[in-house]
Amino acid sequence: MALFAVNKPLGRTSHDVVDMARKLLGTRRVGHTGTLDPLATGVLILASDVSTKLVPFLSAEEKEYLAWVSFGATTNTLDAEGPIVEESSRRPTQREIEAALPAFLALMEQTPPAYSAVKVGGIKAYEAARKGQALKLEARPVKYHEVTLLAYDPAPIAYRIAHSAAGWQLSERGRQVELPRPLGAYPTAVIRLVVGPGTYIRSFARDLGEQLGSKAFLSGLVRTRVGRIGLEQAQEIDRLDVNKTLDELEALSCPSVELSHTETKRVMEGVPLPIPAKGLVALVGPKGRLVAMAEGDGFKLRIKRVFKE
């Protein structure tokens, strides 16, 4: 199995990075565990060959971001792709932003951006939006675990960032962030978010602006963590070391269960095991290799995916 953590470059699509990895790895079987927009950077986990079977499980992991949210204007795409399509004279204060953030922790649903890959009737929203035929998108389940204001400046600032025990923070000694070309000197908040799967940070920027009686867009985004894999473990795609793979058990945040030879054989045949576990579980064979993913109901484990080399 082969998993890689890469730092997606600014301006590249996630699909661009997958194509680069296919050439470097010599296989067409490469996928990723969660799209990053072209103007975002940060952790993109790639899976190749049999590891592609892990994609649905890694895609469901929580994610951590540092988001640059600019106030006083918005764009069709809700990010710095531009152009500015609407402005507002309202400029929230730092205290107002801090007071608005806790409301997101109780949020259960949120409407995706018009420019997203969400499909309605088989049509992708961004394809319809580019034709001027915006689709009516329904609110989707979301989960915000943490929303913290780190800075508020008169314009976007490409800070340095570093990992800490409390998550990624702004740090003069950290790695340099690369932001998109600024669309103007709009006051900009830097916000750390920890969210569940399916959460659009561009929607967060839009809704935060509306909550504060202003307009807002995402002027920069860095994904600093996917599940247990942080930006500090990510390689640069143009210098990818094909031998520097992630341990799949370390990448998964779910608990694991070690199996006997007999249990492993039953799992390979798709037979449920009478093990009293709940939720998603990684099943490990006698040789310490991940052999399957299963889901427990408290009485037995139902096999969801088997990994055969």
C-alpha positions in Angstrom: 0.0 0.0 0.0 1.2 3.5 -0.7 0.0 6.8 0.8 1.8 10.1 0.4 1.2 13.5 2.0 2.0 16.4 -0.3 1.9 20.2 0.0 -0.4 21.3 -2.9 1.2 24.3 -4.6 -0.7 27.5 -5.2 -2.4 27.7 -8.6 -2.4 23.9 -9.2 -5.7 21.9 -9.1 -5.8 18.8 -7.0 -6.2 16.9 -10.3 -2.9 18.5 -11.5 -1.2 17.1 -8.5 -2.7 13.6 -9.1 -1.5 13.7 -12.7 2.1 14.6 -11.5 2.0 11.7 -9.0 0.9 9.3 -11.7 3.9 10.1 -13.8 6.3 9.9 -10.9 4.8 6.6 -9.5 4.3 5.0 -12.9 0.6 4.1 -12.3 -2.8 5.4 -13.3 -4.3 4.3 -10.0 -3.8 7.5 -8.0 -6.4 9.4 -6.1 -6.7 12.0 -3.4 -8.7 12.2 -0.2 -10.3 15.7 -0.5 -10.1 18.4 -3.1 -8.2 21.7 -2.5 -9.2 24.6 -4.7 -6.5 26.0 -7.0 -5.9 29.0 -4.8 -5.5 26.9 -1.7 -2.3 25.2 -0.5 -1.5 22.6 2.1 -2.0 18.9 2.9 -3.3 16.7 0.1 -3.1 13.0 0.8 -2.5 10.9 -2.3 -3.3 7.2 -2.5 -1.9 4.8 -5.2 -2.8 1.3 -6.3 -4.5 -0.7 -3.6 -4.3 2.2 -1.2 -7.0 4.0 -3.3 -9.5 1.8 -1.4 -8.7 3.9 1.7 -9.8 7.1 0.0 -13.4 7.1 1.3 -12.2 6.5 4.9 -9.5 9.2 4.8 -11.9 11.6 3.1 -14.1 11.4 6.2 -11.4 12.6 8.6 -11.6 16.0 10.2 -9.5 18.8 8.6 -7.7 21.8 10.0 -7.3 25.0 8.1 -5.8 28.5 8.4 -8.2 30.8 6.5 -7.6 34.4 5.4 -11.1 36.1 5.2 -11.3 39.6 3.7 -14.2 41.9 4.5 -15.9 44.6 2.5 -16.2 42.8 -0.8 -17.1 39.4 -2.4 -16.5 37.5 -5.7 -18.6 35.0 -7.6 -16.3 32.2 -6.5 -16.1 33.5 -2.9 -12.3 33.4 -3.2 -9.5 35.5 -4.6 -10.0 34.3 -8.2 -12.0 37.5 -8.7 -13.1 39.9 -9.9 -14.8 41.8 -7.1 -18.6 41.7 -7.9 -20.0 43.5 -4.9 -18.7 45.7 -2.1 -19.8 46.8 1.3 -18.8 49.8 3.3 -19.3 47.8 6.5 -16.0 46.9 8.1 -16.3 44.7 11.2 -14.1 45.2 14.3 -11.9 42.5 15.8 -14.2 42.3 18.8 -17.2 41.8 16.5 -15.5 39.0 14.6 -14.5 37.2 17.8 -18.1 37.5 19.0 -19.5 36.0 15.7 -17.3 32.9 15.6 -18.9 30.8 18.3 -22.1 30.6 16.4 -20.4 28.3 13.8 -19.8 25.7 16.5 -23.5 25.1 16.7 -24.1 25.1 13.0 -25.4 21.8 11.6 -26.1 22.7 7.9 -24.5 25.1 5.4 -25.1 25.9 1.7 -22.2 25.1 -0.6 -20.7 27.8 -2.9 -22.3 28.2 -6.3 -18.8 27.4 -7.7 -18.4 23.9 -6.3 -18.4 20.3 -7.5 -21.8 19.6 -5.9 -24.1 17.9 -8.4 -27.8 18.7 -8.9 -29.5 16.4 -11.4 -26.1 15.2 -12.6 -24.9 18.7 -13.3 -21.9 20.1 -11.4 -22.7 23.4 -9.8 -19.6 25.2 -11.0 -20.3 24.1 -14.6 -23.8 25.7 -14.4 -22.5 28.8 -12.6 -19.9 29.4 -15.4 -22.7 29.4 -17.9 -24.7 31.9 -15.8 -27.2 29.2 -14.8 -26.6 28.9 -11.1 -28.3 25.9 -9.5 -30.4 25.9 -6.4 -28.2 24.2 -3.8 -29.6 22.6 -0.7 -27.9 23.0 2.7 -25.6 20.1 3.6 -24.5 18.7 7.0 -21.4 20.4 8.4 -19.5 20.3 11.7 -17.2 23.0 13.1 -15.1 21.7 15.9 -13.0 24.9 16.4 -13.0 28.4 15.1 -10.3 30.8 16.5 -9.3 34.3 15.4 -5.5 34.5 15.1 -5.0 38.0 13.6 -6.9 40.9 12.0 -5.0 43.2 9.7 -5.8 46.1 7.3 -4.9 43.8 4.3 -4.0 40.2 3.7 -0.6 39.3 5.1 1.4 36.2 4.1 2.4 35.2 7.6 4.8 32.4 8.6 3.1 29.5 10.3 4.3 26.7 12.6 2.9 23.6 14.2 2.2 23.6 18.0 0.4 21.4 20.5 -2.7 23.6 20.0 -2.7 23.3 16.2 -1.0 25.4 13.6 -0.3 29.0 14.6 1.2 32.2 13.2 5.0 32.1 13.9 7.9 34.3 12.9 10.1 31.2 12.8 7.7 29.0 10.8 7.3 28.2 7.1 6.2 31.0 4.7 2.6 31.0 3.5 2.0 31.8 -0.2 -1.2 33.7 -0.7 -3.0 34.5 -4.0 -2.7 37.9 -5.6 -4.6 40.3 -3.4 -7.8 41.8 -4.8 -7.4 45.0 -2.8 -6.5 46.3 0.7 -9.5 44.8 2.4 -9.3 44.2 6.2 -8.5 40.5 6.6 -8.9 38.1 9.5 -6.7 35.0 9.9 -8.8 32.2 11.4 -7.9 28.7 12.4 -10.7 26.1 11.8 -11.1 22.5 12.6 -14.0 21.0 10.7 -15.7 17.8 9.7 -15.8 16.4 6.1 -17.8 18.2 3.4 -17.3 21.7 4.9 -16.5 24.5 2.4 -14.4 27.2 3.9 -15.5 29.6 1.1 -19.1 29.1 2.5 -17.7 30.0 6.0 -16.2 33.2 4.7 -19.5 34.1 2.9 -21.6 33.4 6.0 -19.3 35.2 8.4 -19.5 38.3 6.3 -23.3 38.1 6.2 -23.5 37.5 9.9 -21.4 40.7 10.4 -23.5 42.8 8.0 -20.8 42.9 5.4 -19.4 41.1 2.4 -16.5 38.7 2.7 -14.4 36.3 0.6 -11.6 33.8 1.1 -8.4 35.6 0.2 -6.2 32.7 1.2 -6.3 29.1 2.6 -3.9 26.6 3.9 -5.0 23.1 4.9 -2.7 22.2 7.8 -4.0 18.8 8.7 -6.1 15.9 7.4 -7.0 13.6 10.3 -3.7 12.7 11.9 -1.5 13.9 9.0 -0.1 17.4 9.3 1.6 19.8 7.0 4.9 19.1 8.7 4.7 15.6 7.1 4.0 16.8 3.6 6.4 16.6 0.7 6.7 19.0 -2.2 5.1 17.3 -5.2 8.0 18.3 -7.6 10.5 16.6 -5.1 8.3 13.6 -4.2 10.3 10.8 -2.6 8.4 7.7 -3.7 9.9 5.7 -0.8 8.7 8.2 1.8 5.2 6.8 2.3 2.7 7.2 5.2 1.8 4.3 7.5 -1.8 3.7 6.7 -2.5 2.9 10.4 -1.0 6.1 11.5 -3.0 8.0 8.9 -6.3 6.6 10.2 -7.7 8.1 13.4 -10.1 5.2 14.1 -9.1 2.4 16.5 -7.6 -0.8 15.3 -8.1 -4.5 16.2 -5.4 -7.1 15.8 -6.7 -10.4 14.3 -5.5 -14.0 14.6 -4.7 -16.0 11.5 -8.1 -17.6 11.6 -9.9 -14.3 12.0 -7.8 -12.8 9.2 -8.9 -15.6 6.9 -12.5 -15.0 7.7 -12.2 -11.3 7.1 -10.6 -12.0 3.7 -13.8 -13.9 2.9 -16.0 -11.0 4.0 -17.3 -12.8 7.1 -18.5 -10.5 10.0 -16.6 -11.0 13.2 -18.3 -11.2 16.7 -16.1 -8.4 18.1 -17.9 -5.8 20.4 -16.7 -2.6 18.8 -18.6 0.5 17.7 -18.0 2.7 14.7 -15.2 2.5 12.1 -12.4 0.0 13.0 -9.1 -0.9 11.2 -8.4 -4.6 11.2 -4.8 -5.6 11.4 -3.4 -9.1 10.4 -0.8 -11.1 12.4 2.0 -9.5 10.3 0.9 -6.0 11.4 -0.6 -5.1 8.0 -3.9 -3.5 7.5 -6.2 -6.1 6.0 -9.6 -4.5 6.1 -11.9 -1.7 7.3 -15.0 -2.6 9.3 -17.8 -1.0 11.1 -19.1 -2.2 14.5 -22.6 -2.0 16.0 -21.4 -3.0 19.5 -21.9 -6.7 18.8 -20.1 -7.6 15.6 -17.9 -6.1 12.9 -19.3 -5.8 9.4 -16.6 -5.8 6.8 -16.6 -2.7 4.6 -13.4 -3.0 2.6 -10.8 -5.7 2.2 -7.2 -5.0 1.1 -5.5 -7.6 -1.0 -2.1 -7.0 -2.5 
